[in-house]
């Protein structure tokens, strides 16, 4: 194995703040299997789909969690994010029915109503930050489908505590777990917002139990979960898992939808083709039908290929393992660069161009297209994110015309990536189909 490269301080800063451009540079400069020394750790940067396939194909029980100390501090040491082996498998199986896309299809009308309410506040001539709208949509969807909240006061308070808890996950407290201490202001701010979210959750749980509500949403599944002794799990357990799900699902939906609006605002020819496909379905198609539309699917996939929410995912082998003809020692992390794979010109010719047709021309494997991570730790919120995206896009494209105000680019917001400037859009007017003019 070649000598590990060492990133200088400026390169390390770029890796933290702009992982997309840094990931592309590493692949172009050093290839697809890159020994690196970073923050006192030796690890392998994986920038090709084939090597990613080999990593994911290995026994998942043979891997430990990357950056475990950090995620345990953020989410809790019993979070699904940090469990391994059989405990991790059982925890995911517990949530699987409640977060599976099929579970949410019956809520298509609810999601559409949420979307209509938020896009209905747009006004001709105004300039908005698209991420503000998409974050509010994502929060409302989570509040209704994950927490089962319906009352206006609960929704308002929930918006506040959930958004603050997520927004206060600063990259510094993610990548430097030694800063997760009360003396560090950013950690103290996050810890306070997390406690406020836990207190709100406790009130929600107490109200449900008092009313005898037994709803099979994610909160309902957690409230009915029993420990190894047959007793209902504690509120601390519920806190931990809801925090894990919220952190994985909130910005996943919002950022994916925001970037799709950004690319549509810059590509009127794509909007035209998308409207033709949607118009053929009638004025208010069944939300489930939207999952079957090929061009809508291609538009969504191309947007999150170009702007993946996660920059990387990683695995740490607990025993020596062979990958791509190289012997990997136990404890040496394998960091799979999603941004590098998504911008590999061998897979995606002219990778920096938004061209949805590429997803109609060929099928990409789960190792070539992995916006929500891969393998046994793939984001559990991906199904809800994808469903919400399609409903929201169908609604906004058939109601509004808009244009991009300025160029935006991907930066690391916290654990995930997002738009530097929040995607400023100018609302140029309502869209009226030609048949109605």
C-alpha positions as CSV (number, residue, x, y, z in Angstrom):
1,X,0.0,0.0,0.0
2,X,1.4,3.4,-0.9
3,X,2.4,6.0,1.6
4,X,-0.5,7.8,3.2
5,X,-1.1,11.4,2.0
6,X,-1.4,14.1,4.6
7,X,-3.8,17.0,4.1
8,X,-2.4,20.4,5.0
9,X,-4.5,22.7,7.3
10,X,-6.1,24.5,4.3
11,X,-7.0,21.2,2.6
12,X,-8.5,20.0,5.9
13,X,-10.6,23.1,6.1
14,X,-11.8,22.6,2.6
15,X,-12.6,18.9,3.4
16,X,-14.8,20.0,6.3
17,X,-16.5,23.0,4.6
18,X,-16.6,22.0,0.9
19,X,-16.5,18.2,0.7
20,X,-17.8,18.0,-2.9
21,X,-15.0,20.0,-4.5
22,X,-12.4,18.3,-2.2
23,X,-13.7,14.8,-3.0
24,X,-13.4,15.4,-6.7
25,X,-9.9,16.8,-6.2
26,X,-8.8,13.7,-4.2
27,X,-10.0,11.3,-6.9
28,X,-8.5,13.3,-9.7
29,X,-5.2,13.7,-7.9
30,X,-4.7,10.3,-6.2
31,X,-7.0,7.8,-7.8
32,X,-9.7,5.5,-6.5
33,X,-8.0,4.0,-3.4
34,X,-6.3,6.6,-1.4
35,X,-4.4,6.0,1.9
36,X,-4.8,9.1,4.0
37,X,-3.7,10.4,7.4
38,X,-6.3,12.8,8.8
39,X,-6.9,14.0,12.4
40,X,-4.6,11.5,13.8
41,X,-6.3,8.6,12.0
42,X,-5.1,6.4,9.1
43,X,-7.9,5.6,6.7
44,X,-8.6,4.7,3.1
45,X,-10.4,7.1,0.8
46,X,-12.6,5.1,-1.6
47,X,-13.6,7.1,-4.7
48,X,-14.8,4.4,-7.1
49,X,-18.1,2.5,-7.3
50,X,-16.4,-0.9,-7.8
51,X,-14.3,-0.6,-4.6
52,X,-17.4,0.7,-2.7
53,X,-19.2,-2.5,-3.9
54,X,-16.5,-4.6,-2.3
55,X,-16.7,-2.7,1.0
56,X,-20.5,-3.0,1.2
57,X,-20.4,-6.7,0.0
58,X,-18.4,-7.7,3.1
59,X,-20.1,-9.1,6.2
60,X,-21.8,-6.1,7.9
61,X,-21.3,-7.7,11.3
62,X,-17.6,-7.3,10.7
63,X,-17.7,-3.5,10.7
64,X,-17.7,-1.1,13.6
65,X,-19.1,2.5,13.4
66,X,-17.0,5.3,12.0
67,X,-16.7,8.4,14.3
68,X,-18.4,6.5,17.0
69,X,-17.4,8.8,19.9
70,X,-18.9,11.8,18.1
71,X,-22.2,10.2,17.2
72,X,-22.6,8.6,20.6
73,X,-22.2,12.1,22.1
74,X,-24.7,13.7,19.7
75,X,-27.4,11.0,19.6
76,X,-26.7,8.8,22.6
77,X,-24.7,5.6,23.1
78,X,-27.7,3.4,22.4
79,X,-28.7,5.2,19.2
80,X,-29.2,3.1,16.1
81,X,-26.4,5.3,14.6
82,X,-23.8,3.7,16.9
83,X,-25.1,0.1,17.5
84,X,-23.4,-2.7,15.6
85,X,-24.1,-6.3,14.8
86,X,-27.3,-8.0,16.0
87,X,-28.3,-5.0,18.1
88,X,-28.2,-2.7,15.1
89,X,-30.1,-5.2,12.9
90,X,-32.8,-5.6,15.5
91,X,-33.2,-1.9,16.0
92,X,-33.5,-1.2,12.2
93,X,-36.1,-4.1,11.9
94,X,-38.1,-2.4,14.7
95,X,-38.4,0.8,12.7
96,X,-38.6,-0.8,9.2
97,X,-42.4,-1.0,8.9
98,X,-43.0,2.5,10.2
99,X,-40.4,4.2,8.0
100,X,-40.8,2.1,4.9
101,X,-42.1,3.9,1.7
102,X,-45.1,1.6,1.6
103,X,-46.2,2.8,5.0
104,X,-46.2,6.4,3.9
105,X,-48.1,5.9,0.6
106,X,-51.4,6.0,2.5
107,X,-50.4,9.5,3.7
108,X,-50.0,10.9,0.2
109,X,-53.0,13.2,0.6
110,X,-51.6,14.5,3.9
111,X,-48.2,15.3,2.4
112,X,-49.9,17.0,-0.6
113,X,-51.9,19.2,1.7
114,X,-48.8,20.2,3.7
115,X,-47.0,21.0,0.4
116,X,-50.0,23.1,-0.9
117,X,-50.1,25.1,2.4
118,X,-46.4,26.1,2.1
119,X,-46.2,26.8,-1.6
120,X,-49.5,28.7,-1.3
121,X,-47.7,31.4,0.7
122,X,-45.5,32.3,-2.3
123,X,-46.3,35.6,-4.0
124,X,-45.5,36.8,-7.5
125,X,-42.5,39.0,-7.6
126,X,-41.1,38.0,-4.2
127,X,-37.6,36.6,-3.7
128,X,-37.4,33.7,-1.2
129,X,-34.9,31.2,0.1
130,X,-36.1,27.9,-1.2
131,X,-34.5,26.1,1.7
132,X,-36.8,27.9,4.2
133,X,-39.9,26.6,2.4
134,X,-38.5,23.0,2.0
135,X,-37.4,22.9,5.6
136,X,-40.9,23.9,6.8
137,X,-42.4,21.2,4.5
138,X,-40.0,18.6,5.8
139,X,-40.7,19.5,9.4
140,X,-44.5,19.4,8.9
141,X,-44.3,16.0,7.3
142,X,-42.2,14.7,10.2
143,X,-44.5,16.3,12.7
144,X,-47.5,14.6,11.2
145,X,-46.1,11.2,10.1
146,X,-43.4,10.6,12.6
147,X,-44.7,12.3,15.7
148,X,-48.4,12.2,14.9
149,X,-48.9,15.9,15.8
150,X,-52.0,17.7,14.6
151,X,-52.9,20.6,16.9
152,X,-51.6,24.0,15.9
153,X,-50.0,24.8,19.2
154,X,-48.1,21.5,19.3
155,X,-47.1,22.0,15.6
156,X,-45.8,25.5,16.4
157,X,-43.8,24.4,19.4
158,X,-42.6,21.3,17.7
159,X,-41.3,23.3,14.7
160,X,-39.3,25.5,17.1
161,X,-37.7,22.7,19.2
162,X,-37.0,20.3,16.3
163,X,-35.5,22.9,13.9
164,X,-33.3,24.4,16.7
165,X,-32.1,20.9,17.7
166,X,-31.0,20.1,14.1
167,X,-29.6,23.5,13.2
168,X,-27.3,23.5,16.3
169,X,-25.4,20.4,15.2
170,X,-22.3,22.4,14.1
171,X,-19.6,20.6,12.0
172,X,-17.1,21.5,14.8
173,X,-18.9,19.4,17.4
174,X,-19.3,16.6,14.8
175,X,-15.7,16.3,13.6
176,X,-14.0,17.2,16.9
177,X,-15.8,15.2,19.6
178,X,-13.4,16.5,22.2
179,X,-15.3,19.7,21.9
180,X,-18.5,18.1,23.1
181,X,-18.0,19.6,26.5
182,X,-20.1,22.1,28.6
183,X,-17.3,24.7,28.4
184,X,-17.6,24.8,24.5
185,X,-20.3,27.3,23.5
186,X,-21.4,25.4,20.4
187,X,-21.9,22.2,22.3
188,X,-23.7,24.0,25.1
189,X,-26.1,25.5,22.6
190,X,-26.8,22.1,21.0
191,X,-27.2,20.4,24.4
192,X,-29.7,23.0,25.5
193,X,-31.8,22.7,22.3
194,X,-31.7,18.9,22.5
195,X,-33.0,19.0,26.1
196,X,-35.8,21.3,24.9
197,X,-36.7,18.8,22.2
198,X,-36.7,15.9,24.7
199,X,-39.0,17.8,27.1
200,X,-41.4,18.5,24.3
201,X,-41.4,14.8,23.3
202,X,-42.1,13.8,26.9
203,X,-45.2,16.1,26.9
204,X,-46.3,14.5,23.6
205,X,-45.9,11.0,25.0
206,X,-47.7,11.8,28.2
207,X,-50.6,13.3,26.3
208,X,-50.9,10.3,24.0
209,X,-50.9,7.8,26.9
210,X,-53.4,9.8,28.8
211,X,-55.7,9.9,25.8
212,X,-55.1,6.2,25.1
213,X,-54.0,6.9,21.5
214,X,-52.3,4.0,19.8
215,X,-51.2,5.1,16.4
216,X,-48.7,3.1,14.4
217,X,-46.4,6.0,13.4
218,X,-42.8,6.1,14.5
219,X,-43.5,7.5,17.9
220,X,-46.3,4.9,18.4
221,X,-43.8,2.1,17.6
222,X,-41.4,3.4,20.1
223,X,-44.0,3.9,22.8
224,X,-45.1,0.2,22.4
225,X,-41.5,-1.1,22.4
226,X,-40.5,-3.4,25.2
227,X,-37.1,-4.1,26.7
228,X,-35.5,-7.5,27.3
229,X,-37.5,-7.8,30.5
230,X,-40.9,-7.2,28.8
231,X,-41.3,-3.7,30.2
232,X,-42.1,-0.6,28.1
233,X,-38.9,1.2,27.2
234,X,-38.0,4.4,29.0
235,X,-38.4,8.0,27.7
236,X,-34.7,8.2,27.4
237,X,-34.8,5.4,24.9
238,X,-37.5,7.2,23.0
239,X,-35.5,10.4,23.1
240,X,-32.4,8.7,21.6
241,X,-34.2,7.1,18.7
242,X,-36.3,10.0,17.8
243,X,-33.3,12.2,17.8
244,X,-31.5,9.8,15.5
245,X,-34.4,9.6,13.1
246,X,-35.0,13.4,13.1
247,X,-31.3,14.1,12.4
248,X,-31.3,11.6,9.5
249,X,-34.6,12.6,8.0
250,X,-35.3,16.3,8.5
251,X,-32.6,17.9,6.3
252,X,-32.5,14.9,4.0
253,X,-35.9,15.8,2.5
254,X,-35.4,19.6,2.7
255,X,-32.0,19.7,1.0
256,X,-32.9,17.2,-1.7
257,X,-36.1,19.1,-2.6
258,X,-34.3,22.5,-2.4
259,X,-31.6,21.4,-4.8
260,X,-34.1,20.0,-7.2
261,X,-35.9,23.4,-7.3
262,X,-32.6,25.1,-7.9
263,X,-31.7,23.0,-10.9
264,X,-35.2,23.3,-12.3
265,X,-35.0,27.1,-12.0
266,X,-31.8,27.0,-14.1
267,X,-33.1,24.5,-16.7
268,X,-36.4,25.6,-18.3
269,X,-36.1,22.9,-20.9
270,X,-36.3,20.3,-18.1
271,X,-39.3,22.1,-16.6
272,X,-41.1,21.9,-19.9
273,X,-40.6,18.2,-20.3
274,X,-41.6,17.6,-16.7
275,X,-44.8,19.6,-17.1
276,X,-45.7,17.6,-20.2
277,X,-45.4,14.3,-18.2
278,X,-47.3,15.7,-15.3
279,X,-50.1,17.3,-17.4
280,X,-50.8,13.9,-18.9
281,X,-51.8,12.6,-15.4
282,X,-54.7,15.1,-14.9
283,X,-55.0,18.1,-12.6
284,X,-54.7,16.1,-9.3
285,X,-53.1,12.7,-9.9
286,X,-53.0,10.1,-7.1
287,X,-49.8,10.8,-5.1
288,X,-48.9,7.1,-5.5
289,X,-49.0,7.5,-9.2
290,X,-46.2,10.1,-9.0
291,X,-43.8,7.3,-8.0
292,X,-44.2,5.6,-11.3
293,X,-43.5,8.6,-13.6
294,X,-40.1,8.1,-15.2
295,X,-39.0,11.7,-16.0
296,X,-40.0,12.9,-12.5
297,X,-38.0,10.1,-11.1
298,X,-35.0,11.0,-13.3
299,X,-35.2,14.7,-12.3
300,X,-35.2,13.8,-8.6
301,X,-32.3,11.4,-9.0
302,X,-30.2,13.7,-11.1
303,X,-30.6,16.5,-8.5
304,X,-29.4,14.4,-5.6
305,X,-26.6,12.8,-7.7
306,X,-25.3,16.3,-8.5
307,X,-25.9,17.5,-4.9
308,X,-25.8,14.5,-2.5
309,X,-26.9,15.1,1.0
310,X,-24.1,13.0,2.5
311,X,-20.6,13.6,1.4
312,X,-19.3,10.2,2.5
313,X,-20.1,7.1,4.5
314,X,-17.5,4.9,6.2
315,X,-16.9,1.5,7.7
316,X,-14.2,0.3,10.2
317,X,-13.3,-3.4,9.8
318,X,-13.0,-5.1,13.2
319,X,-10.8,-7.9,11.6
320,X,-8.2,-7.7,8.8
321,X,-10.0,-7.7,5.4
322,X,-8.9,-7.6,1.8
323,X,-10.4,-4.9,-0.4
324,X,-9.3,-4.2,-4.0
325,X,-6.3,-6.5,-3.6
326,X,-5.1,-4.6,-0.5
327,X,-4.9,-5.9,3.0
328,X,-6.8,-3.6,5.4
329,X,-5.9,-3.8,9.0
330,X,-8.5,-4.0,11.8
331,X,-9.4,-0.5,12.9
332,X,-8.4,1.2,9.6
333,X,-11.4,3.1,8.4
334,X,-12.7,2.8,4.8
335,X,-14.2,6.2,3.8
336,X,-16.5,5.9,0.8
337,X,-16.7,9.3,-1.0
338,X,-20.2,9.6,-2.3
339,X,-19.4,13.0,-3.9
340,X,-16.5,11.4,-5.8
341,X,-18.5,8.5,-7.1
342,X,-21.4,10.8,-8.1
343,X,-19.0,13.0,-10.1
344,X,-17.0,10.2,-11.7
345,X,-16.9,11.0,-15.5
346,X,-16.6,7.3,-16.2
347,X,-20.0,6.7,-14.7
348,X,-21.6,10.1,-15.4
349,X,-20.2,11.8,-18.6
350,X,-20.0,15.5,-18.0
351,X,-20.7,15.0,-14.3
352,X,-21.1,18.6,-13.4
353,X,-24.0,19.1,-15.8
354,X,-27.6,18.6,-14.7
355,X,-29.0,16.1,-17.2
356,X,-31.9,13.9,-16.0
357,X,-31.9,11.9,-19.2
358,X,-28.9,9.9,-18.0
359,X,-31.2,8.1,-15.6
360,X,-33.5,7.1,-18.4
361,X,-30.6,5.9,-20.6
362,X,-29.2,3.4,-18.1
363,X,-29.7,1.8,-14.7
364,X,-27.2,2.7,-12.0
365,X,-26.4,0.2,-9.3
366,X,-26.7,0.9,-5.6
367,X,-22.9,1.3,-5.6
368,X,-22.9,3.9,-8.4
369,X,-25.8,6.0,-7.1
370,X,-25.9,6.2,-3.3
371,X,-27.2,9.6,-2.2
372,X,-28.5,8.2,1.1
373,X,-25.4,6.0,1.9
374,X,-25.2,2.3,1.3
375,X,-25.3,-1.2,2.7
376,X,-26.9,-2.0,6.1
377,X,-26.7,1.6,7.3
378,X,-28.5,3.3,4.4
379,X,-30.6,6.2,5.6
380,X,-33.9,5.0,7.0
381,X,-35.6,8.2,6.1
382,X,-34.9,7.9,2.3
383,X,-38.3,6.5,1.4
384,X,-40.2,9.3,3.0
385,X,-37.7,11.9,1.5
386,X,-38.2,10.5,-2.0
387,X,-42.0,10.3,-1.7
388,X,-42.2,13.9,-0.3
389,X,-39.9,15.2,-3.1
390,X,-42.1,13.8,-5.9
391,X,-45.4,15.1,-4.4
392,X,-43.9,18.5,-3.7
393,X,-42.3,18.9,-7.2
394,X,-45.5,17.9,-8.9
395,X,-47.4,20.5,-6.9
396,X,-44.9,23.4,-7.4
397,X,-44.1,22.8,-11.0
398,X,-47.8,22.8,-12.0
399,X,-48.5,26.0,-10.0
400,X,-45.6,28.4,-10.2
401,X,-42.9,29.8,-12.4
402,X,-39.6,30.8,-10.7
403,X,-36.0,31.5,-11.6
404,X,-32.7,31.3,-9.7
405,X,-31.4,34.6,-8.3
406,X,-27.7,33.6,-8.0
407,X,-25.5,30.6,-8.2
408,X,-25.4,28.4,-5.1
409,X,-23.0,25.6,-4.1
410,X,-22.8,22.7,-1.7
411,X,-21.2,23.2,1.8
412,X,-21.3,21.1,4.9
413,X,-24.1,22.3,7.1
414,X,-23.7,19.9,10.0
415,X,-23.5,16.1,9.4
416,X,-25.0,16.6,6.0
417,X,-24.4,19.0,3.2
418,X,-26.7,21.8,1.9
419,X,-26.8,25.0,-0.1
420,X,-24.4,27.8,1.0
421,X,-26.9,30.6,0.3
422,X,-30.2,28.8,0.9
423,X,-31.1,28.7,-2.8
424,X,-32.6,32.2,-3.5
425,X,-35.4,32.0,-6.0
426,X,-37.5,34.8,-7.6
427,X,-41.2,33.9,-8.0
428,X,-42.0,35.2,-11.5
429,X,-45.7,34.3,-11.6
430,X,-48.3,31.5,-11.5
431,X,-48.1,28.8,-14.1
432,X,-51.2,28.4,-16.2
433,X,-51.3,25.3,-18.5
434,X,-51.9,26.2,-22.1
435,X,-55.1,24.2,-22.2
436,X,-56.6,26.7,-19.7
437,X,-55.5,29.9,-21.4
